[in-house]
Amino acid sequence: MKTIRLNDVINEELKDEEFKLYYEEEQIKNMIAKTVVELRQKEGITQEELAKIAHTTQPVIARLEKGTDQRTPSLKLLNKIAHALGRELSISFDRPHYI
């Protein structure tokens, strides 16, 4: 039985531009989710407290942190969350770094 590595499968799929864009978007959403969780916990506040400061709802924060929202978070929402966490939102255009 031939062993197939996940990285090999993903790298093959990344040759398809549509898959590549979807993959990149999911990577961004996961990175945002991880960052928001880490910063919120560092500040010692709950999702509900963050939501109140950011003028949104706890379910919005929960979906963002889980990465389960099918929509990409808006810049407006990310900016409100950043400010609520005492941060500035920063966006950069970097060269891709795949697996």
Rosetta blueprint (number, residue, H / E / L):
1 M L
2 K L
3 T L
4 I L
5 R L
6 L H
7 N H
8 D H
9 V H
10 I H
11 N H
12 E H
13 E H
14 L L
15 K L
16 D L
17 E H
18 E H
19 F H
20 K H
21 L H
22 Y H
23 Y H
24 E H
25 E H
26 E H
27 Q H
28 I H
29 K H
30 N H
31 M H
32 I H
33 A H
34 K H
35 T H
36 V H
37 V H
38 E H
39 L H
40 R H
41 Q H
42 K H
43 E H
44 G L
45 I L
46 T L
47 Q H
48 E H
49 E H
50 L H
51 A H
52 K H
53 I H
54 A L
55 H L
56 T L
57 T L
58 Q H
59 P H
60 V H
61 I H
62 A H
63 R H
64 L H
65 E H
66 K H
67 G L
68 T L
69 D L
70 Q L
71 R L
72 T L
73 P L
74 S L
75 L H
76 K H
77 L H
78 L H
79 N H
80 K H
81 I H
82 A H
83 H H
84 A H
85 L L
86 G L
87 R L
88 E L
89 L L
90 S L
91 I L
92 S L
93 F L
94 D L
95 R L
96 P L
97 H L
98 Y L
99 I L
